[in-house]
Amino acid sequence: MLSYDQLADLSAALCATAETAGQTLSASAAELMAEDLAEYPMDVITNALWACRRGLTGKLTLKAILDLVQAADGRPGKDEAWAIALTSNDEFETVVITDEIQLALGAAKPVFDAGDKIGARMAFNSAYERLVSQAREDRKVVNWHVSVGFDANRRVEAIAKAVQMQRIPHEHGQKYLADMRVVPVTEDGRALAGLITGEVTRPTSAVREKLQGVKTSMLEMRAASAERKEEIRIEAANELVDRRALLLKQIEVLESERASHG
């Protein structure tokens, strides 16, 4: 919560910002708006007012300021969220994801699995915007967490990028990387861990055979996944052809009826 002095400063800033938009804001209205904004950090509010002074085309309203304040909570927009959701479908990718993206993906997955990517995106966007709106209304802090994939190299890259974008704290990023680089005591243990860490260690012949089996299994999974994606593309193309044929038939019927009535 803002202090009394901060509320007074904010009220004055609101009046000044309104003036830059050619608007007069009464002291009482500014005080009410300041009280409604008091639950947010002062620096975030200040940045939102700065953005209003440079980009607001209409009147300065509480909603306009709140939209900017809430957008600074670290939650991605729906387009970026959808891109993250798509990446998380690849079991080899390590993805840093929010609770809202994960929940919205769950709502859209049945449509996506049916091969309707456009419908899945619409379902995702609808669920995501609803979840984000509710989270912001509840003053819920964004929660980014790591969904670990099979590819060791991509893990380090994904976590480093998340730290750089300040989506996870630096110390959390170090902990994730440390947890994935735990060095077992034996050579065989280090060889098995190499599937996760990417470190190369010479295993015994028995473990080499086991590693080869795991790698073969992972390649089969990837091939099956690619095969399924191709099936979905073919199904979608066939469905599009059927829809076009039905549409053409309906047009022919309408034109025939119009001709008979003419």
C-alpha positions in Angstrom: 0.0 0.0 0.0 1.1 3.6 -0.7 1.9 6.0 2.1 -0.1 9.2 2.7 2.6 11.2 1.1 2.8 8.9 -1.9 -1.0 9.1 -2.3 -0.7 12.9 -2.4 2.1 12.8 -4.9 0.1 10.4 -7.0 -3.0 12.6 -7.0 -0.9 15.5 -8.2 0.6 13.3 -10.9 -2.8 12.2 -12.1 -4.0 15.8 -12.4 -0.9 16.7 -14.3 -1.2 13.7 -16.6 -4.9 14.6 -17.3 -3.8 18.1 -18.3 -1.4 16.7 -21.0 -4.4 15.0 -22.5 -6.4 18.3 -22.5 -8.5 17.1 -19.6 -9.3 18.7 -16.3 -9.3 16.2 -13.3 -10.8 17.5 -10.0 -8.8 17.0 -6.8 -11.5 14.7 -5.4 -11.5 12.5 -8.5 -7.7 12.3 -8.5 -7.8 11.2 -4.9 -10.3 8.5 -5.6 -8.2 7.2 -8.5 -5.1 7.3 -6.4 -6.8 5.2 -3.7 -7.9 2.6 -6.3 -4.3 2.4 -7.5 -2.7 2.3 -4.0 -2.4 -1.5 -4.0 0.2 -1.4 -6.8 3.9 -0.4 -6.5 4.5 3.3 -7.1 7.2 2.7 -9.8 4.7 0.6 -11.8 2.0 3.4 -11.5 4.6 6.0 -12.5 5.6 4.1 -15.6 1.9 3.7 -16.5 1.3 7.4 -16.3 4.4 8.0 -18.3 3.0 5.7 -21.0 -0.3 7.6 -20.8 1.3 10.9 -21.4 3.0 9.6 -24.5 0.5 7.3 -26.0 -3.1 7.9 -24.6 -5.4 9.3 -27.3 -8.6 9.5 -25.3 -9.4 10.6 -21.8 -7.4 9.6 -18.8 -9.5 7.0 -17.0 -8.8 4.6 -14.2 -9.3 1.7 -16.6 -6.7 3.0 -19.0 -4.2 3.3 -16.2 -5.1 -0.1 -14.7 -4.7 -1.8 -18.1 -1.1 -0.5 -18.3 -0.4 -1.3 -14.6 -1.7 -4.8 -14.9 0.2 -5.4 -18.2 3.4 -4.8 -16.2 2.7 -7.9 -14.1 4.9 -10.1 -16.3 2.1 -12.1 -17.9 2.6 -12.4 -21.7 0.0 -11.3 -24.2 -2.2 -14.0 -25.8 -0.1 -14.3 -28.9 3.1 -14.9 -27.0 1.3 -17.2 -24.6 0.0 -19.3 -27.5 3.5 -19.6 -28.9 4.8 -20.8 -25.5 1.9 -23.3 -25.3 2.7 -24.7 -28.7 6.4 -25.2 -27.7 5.3 -27.0 -24.6 3.7 -29.7 -26.8 7.2 -30.8 -27.9 8.4 -33.3 -25.2 12.1 -32.5 -26.1 11.7 -28.8 -25.4 12.2 -27.2 -21.9 9.6 -24.5 -21.5 9.2 -21.8 -18.8 5.4 -21.4 -18.5 2.8 -19.6 -16.4 -0.1 -21.2 -14.5 -2.5 -19.4 -16.8 -0.8 -20.7 -20.0 -0.8 -24.3 -18.6 -4.5 -24.2 -17.7 -5.6 -22.6 -20.9 -3.6 -25.2 -22.9 -5.5 -27.9 -21.0 -8.8 -26.4 -22.1 -7.6 -26.2 -25.7 -5.8 -29.5 -26.0 -8.9 -31.7 -27.0 -9.5 -29.3 -29.9 -5.8 -29.3 -30.8 -5.5 -33.1 -30.6 -8.5 -33.3 -33.0 -6.4 -31.5 -35.6 -8.2 -28.1 -35.5 -5.3 -25.7 -34.8 -7.4 -22.6 -35.5 -10.2 -23.8 -33.2 -7.6 -24.7 -30.6 -6.0 -21.2 -30.7 -9.5 -19.6 -30.3 -10.3 -21.9 -27.3 -6.9 -21.1 -25.8 -7.2 -17.3 -26.2 -10.7 -17.3 -24.7 -9.6 -19.4 -21.7 -6.3 -17.5 -21.3 -7.8 -14.1 -21.3 -10.4 -15.2 -18.7 -7.8 -16.7 -16.5 -5.5 -13.7 -16.7 -8.3 -11.3 -16.0 -9.3 -13.4 -12.9 -5.7 -13.6 -11.7 -5.3 -9.8 -12.0 -8.6 -9.2 -10.3 -7.4 -11.4 -7.4 -4.1 -9.6 -7.3 -2.3 -12.9 -8.0 1.4 -12.6 -8.7 2.5 -14.3 -11.9 4.0 -17.7 -11.4 6.6 -18.9 -13.9 7.7 -22.5 -13.6 10.0 -24.8 -15.6 8.6 -27.8 -17.6 11.7 -29.9 -18.3 12.1 -31.5 -21.7 14.3 -34.4 -22.9 16.9 -32.3 -24.7 19.6 -31.3 -22.3 21.0 -28.5 -24.4 17.7 -26.8 -24.8 17.2 -26.9 -21.0 20.1 -24.7 -20.3 19.1 -22.3 -23.2 15.5 -22.1 -22.0 16.4 -21.4 -18.4 19.1 -18.9 -19.3 16.7 -17.0 -21.5 14.0 -17.0 -18.7 16.6 -15.6 -16.2 17.6 -12.9 -18.8 13.9 -11.9 -19.3 13.5 -11.8 -15.5 10.8 -14.4 -15.6 12.5 -16.5 -12.9 15.0 -15.1 -10.4 18.7 -15.6 -11.1 19.1 -17.8 -8.0 16.2 -20.0 -9.1 17.8 -20.4 -12.5 21.1 -21.4 -10.9 19.2 -23.9 -8.7 17.4 -25.4 -11.7 20.7 -25.8 -13.6 22.5 -27.2 -10.5 19.7 -29.7 -10.0 20.1 -30.9 -13.6 23.9 -31.1 -13.2 24.1 -33.3 -10.1 27.1 -35.5 -10.6 26.6 -39.2 -9.4 29.3 -41.0 -7.7 30.0 -43.8 -10.2 31.0 -43.6 -13.9 27.9 -45.5 -14.9 25.8 -43.1 -12.9 27.5 -40.1 -14.6 26.8 -41.8 -18.0 23.1 -42.1 -17.3 23.0 -38.6 -16.0 24.6 -37.5 -19.3 21.2 -38.0 -20.9 20.1 -35.0 -18.8 23.2 -32.9 -18.4 24.6 -33.4 -21.9 28.0 -34.3 -20.3 29.8 -37.2 -22.1 31.2 -40.0 -19.8 32.4 -43.4 -20.9 30.1 -46.0 -19.4 30.6 -49.8 -19.0 29.4 -52.1 -21.8 26.2 -53.0 -19.8 25.3 -49.4 -19.3 26.2 -48.5 -22.9 23.7 -51.0 -24.1 21.1 -49.5 -21.7 21.8 -46.0 -23.0 21.5 -47.1 -26.5 18.1 -48.6 -25.7 16.9 -45.3 -24.1 18.2 -43.3 -27.1 16.4 -45.6 -29.5 13.2 -45.3 -27.6 13.4 -41.5 -27.6 14.0 -41.5 -31.4 11.0 -43.7 -31.9 8.9 -41.3 -29.8 10.1 -38.4 -31.9 9.4 -40.3 -35.1 5.9 -41.3 -33.8 5.3 -37.7 -32.9 6.3 -36.4 -36.3 4.1 -39.1 -37.9 1.1 -38.1 -35.9 1.7 -34.4 -36.8 1.7 -35.4 -40.5 -1.5 -37.4 -40.0 -3.1 -34.3 -38.4 -2.1 -32.2 -41.4 -3.5 -34.7 -43.8 -6.8 -34.9 -41.8 -7.1 -31.1 -41.7 -6.5 -30.9 -45.5 -9.1 -33.5 -46.2 -11.6 -31.7 -43.9 -10.9 -28.5 -45.7 -11.6 -30.2 -49.1 -14.9 -31.6 -47.7 -15.9 -28.2 -46.4 -15.2 -26.5 -49.7 -17.2 -29.2 -51.6 -20.1 -28.8 -49.3 -20.0 -25.0 -49.7 -19.9 -25.3 -53.5 -22.9 -27.6 -53.4 -24.8 -25.2 -51.2 -24.0 -22.4 -53.6 -25.2 -24.4 -56.5 -28.5 -25.2 -54.7 -29.0 -21.5 -53.9 -28.3 -20.4 -57.4 -30.7 -23.0 -58.8 -33.5 -21.9 -56.4 -32.8 -18.3 -57.4 -33.0 -19.2 -61.1 -36.3 -21.1 -60.7 -37.9 -18.1 -58.8 -36.6 -15.7 -61.4 
